[in-house]
């Protein structure tokens, strides 16, 4: 029973961590307007401070918190974490009235599929020499209102996808979602494709990085961790060197 509770807690922790890490940075960037130079600079500062405090928190958790837990007991370690989470949640919710919530424009996976399907359906058409002739609406129709979407400059890579934005004159099928899409949607898909090699190169890095909290701790148990005659560095502090 205790083992089941442990595994359940680990899965819940993984689920919560994945939800926070995948959304907090994007939510933070939504608070800045890209068209405003002042707010654009503030967004850069936000990410600098964001990753700074993430590193400081990781360093404190693997040094100070580990030391307290080893010397005072696990109830102190888990208690401090619980109070820190509650405090952070209260601070976060206190700014709810000031946050900017951007209207959802649909699933990015659907947009990705629409661009490829539309480009394949119009593969027999020739691309115009001038990209300004391609379909590119500034406002996107939503269920309740029109939403302005920031345009992305046209690029010459993966030009076969540009066919998804070709609007045939007098074509009835142009109104169908899976037959025509905007040039901005096409360029956003191109951006994702260009980032795939960068994403692929990080797989090995994060595979090795994941060993910091397991393999390095096992190695630390065989090391002499004494500083002086009386102080001994806790085993789990060995994983804190990545934050330092």
C-alpha positions in Angstrom: 0.0 0.0 0.0 2.8 2.4 0.9 4.5 1.6 -2.4 1.3 2.4 -4.3 1.0 5.7 -2.5 4.7 6.5 -3.4 4.2 5.7 -7.1 1.0 7.7 -7.2 2.7 10.7 -5.6 5.6 10.4 -8.1 3.1 10.3 -11.1 1.2 13.3 -9.7 4.4 15.2 -9.3 5.5 14.4 -12.8 2.1 15.5 -14.2 2.1 18.7 -12.2 5.7 19.6 -13.2 5.0 18.9 -16.9 1.9 21.1 -16.7 3.8 24.0 -15.1 6.9 23.9 -17.2 5.0 23.7 -20.5 2.7 26.6 -19.8 4.3 29.1 -17.4 6.9 30.5 -19.9 4.2 30.8 -22.6 1.8 32.5 -20.2 4.6 34.9 -19.2 5.3 35.9 -22.8 1.5 36.5 -23.3 1.8 39.3 -20.8 3.9 41.4 -23.2 2.8 43.0 -26.5 5.3 42.2 -29.3 4.4 45.4 -31.2 5.4 47.6 -28.2 9.1 48.1 -27.9 9.0 48.8 -24.2 7.0 45.7 -23.4 9.2 43.7 -25.7 12.2 44.6 -23.6 10.3 43.8 -20.5 9.6 40.3 -21.9 13.3 39.7 -22.3 13.9 40.7 -18.7 11.1 38.4 -17.6 12.8 35.4 -19.1 16.2 36.4 -17.6 14.7 36.7 -14.1 12.5 33.6 -14.7 15.4 31.3 -15.4 17.5 33.0 -12.7 15.0 32.2 -10.0 14.4 28.7 -11.3 18.2 28.0 -10.9 18.2 29.7 -7.5 15.3 27.6 -6.4 16.9 24.4 -7.7 20.2 25.2 -5.9 18.4 26.0 -2.6 16.3 22.8 -2.9 19.4 20.6 -3.4 21.5 22.2 -0.7 19.7 24.1 2.1 16.5 22.1 1.9 18.4 18.7 1.8 20.5 19.8 4.8 17.5 20.7 6.8 15.7 17.4 5.9 18.7 15.3 6.8 19.2 17.0 10.2 15.6 17.9 11.2 13.6 15.2 9.5 11.5 14.7 6.4 8.5 16.5 7.9 10.6 19.7 7.8 11.6 19.2 4.2 8.2 18.4 2.9 6.6 21.0 5.2 8.8 23.8 3.8 8.0 22.7 0.2 4.3 22.6 1.0 4.3 26.1 2.5 6.4 27.4 -0.5 3.9 26.0 -3.0 0.9 27.5 -1.2 2.7 30.9 -0.9 3.6 30.9 -4.6 0.0 30.0 -5.5 -1.4 32.8 -3.5 1.0 35.3 -5.0 0.2 34.0 -8.5 -3.6 34.2 -8.0 -3.4 37.7 -6.5 -2.5 39.1 -9.9 -5.4 37.4 -11.8 -7.2 40.7 -12.5 -4.1 42.1 -14.1 -3.2 39.2 -16.4 -3.7 39.2 -20.1 -5.6 36.2 -21.4 -5.2 35.9 -25.2 -8.0 34.3 -27.2 -7.3 30.8 -28.4 -7.1 30.5 -32.2 -7.4 26.8 -32.4 -5.1 23.8 -31.9 -1.5 24.2 -33.4 -1.7 20.5 -34.4 -4.8 21.2 -36.5 -3.0 24.2 -38.1 0.0 22.0 -38.9 -2.3 19.4 -40.5 -4.4 22.0 -42.4 -1.2 23.5 -44.0 0.0 20.1 -45.3 -3.4 18.9 -46.5 -4.1 22.2 -48.3 -0.6 22.2 -49.9 -1.1 18.6 -51.1 -4.5 19.3 -52.6 -3.1 22.2 -54.6 0.2 20.5 -55.5 -0.6 20.8 -59.2 -0.8 24.7 -59.1 2.1 27.0 -59.8 3.3 29.4 -57.1 3.0 33.1 -58.0 6.4 34.9 -58.2 5.1 37.6 -55.9 4.3 36.4 -52.4 1.9 39.3 -51.8 -0.5 37.5 -54.1 -0.9 34.7 -51.6 -3.9 34.6 -49.3 -3.0 36.3 -46.0 -5.8 37.7 -43.8 -4.9 39.9 -40.9 -8.0 39.1 -38.8 -9.1 35.6 -37.9 -12.7 34.8 -37.4 -13.6 33.3 -34.1 -17.0 32.0 -32.8 -17.7 35.3 -31.0 -15.5 38.0 -32.6 -12.6 38.7 -34.9 -9.1 38.3 -33.6 -6.1 40.1 -35.0 -3.1 37.8 -35.7 0.4 39.0 -36.0 1.8 38.5 -39.5 5.1 36.5 -40.0 7.4 37.6 -42.9 7.5 35.3 -45.9 10.5 33.0 -46.2 11.8 31.1 -49.2 12.3 27.8 -47.4 9.9 24.9 -47.9 8.1 26.8 -50.6 6.0 23.8 -51.5 3.9 24.6 -48.4 3.1 28.1 -49.8 0.7 26.4 -52.1 -1.7 26.0 -49.2 -2.2 29.8 -49.4 -2.9 29.9 -53.1 -6.4 31.3 -53.7 -7.9 30.2 -56.9 -10.1 32.9 -58.5 -13.8 32.0 -58.4 -13.1 28.7 -56.7 -15.9 27.5 -54.4 -13.5 25.3 -52.5 -11.6 28.3 -51.2 -14.1 28.6 -48.4 -13.2 25.2 -47.0 -10.8 25.1 -44.1 -8.8 22.2 -45.4 -8.3 23.7 -48.8 -7.1 27.3 -48.0 -5.0 28.7 -45.2 -3.3 32.1 -44.6 0.4 32.7 -45.5 1.0 33.5 -41.8 -0.2 30.0 -40.8 2.1 28.5 -43.4 5.1 30.5 -42.1 4.3 29.5 -38.5 4.5 25.8 -39.6 7.8 26.5 -41.3 9.1 28.0 -38.1 8.2 24.7 -36.3 9.9 22.6 -39.0 13.1 24.8 -38.8 13.2 24.2 -35.0 12.9 20.4 -35.3 16.7 19.9 -35.8 17.4 22.0 -32.7 14.9 20.0 -30.7 16.4 16.7 -31.9 19.9 17.7 -30.7 18.6 18.3 -27.2 17.4 14.7 -26.8 20.8 13.3 -25.9 21.6 16.3 -23.7 18.5 15.8 -21.6 19.0 12.1 -21.5 22.4 12.7 -19.8 21.0 15.5 -17.7 18.4 13.2 -16.2 21.2 11.2 -14.7 22.2 14.1 -12.4 19.4 13.3 -9.9 20.1 9.5 -9.9 23.5 8.4 -11.0 25.4 11.3 -9.4 23.6 10.6 -6.1 24.6 7.0 -6.2 28.3 8.0 -6.9 28.2 10.4 -4.0 27.5 7.6 -1.5 31.0 6.2 -2.2 32.8 9.5 -1.9 34.4 11.2 1.1 32.1 14.2 1.6 33.6 15.6 4.7 34.7 19.2 5.0 36.9 19.5 8.0 36.3 17.1 10.9 32.7 17.6 11.7 30.7 18.7 8.6 29.6 16.2 6.0 27.9 17.2 2.8 24.6 15.4 2.4 24.4 12.8 -0.4 21.6 14.5 -2.4 23.5 17.8 -2.5 25.6 16.3 -5.3 22.8 17.0 -7.7 22.9 20.7 -6.9 26.1 21.3 -8.9 24.0 21.5 -12.1 22.2 24.6 -10.8 25.5 26.2 -9.6 
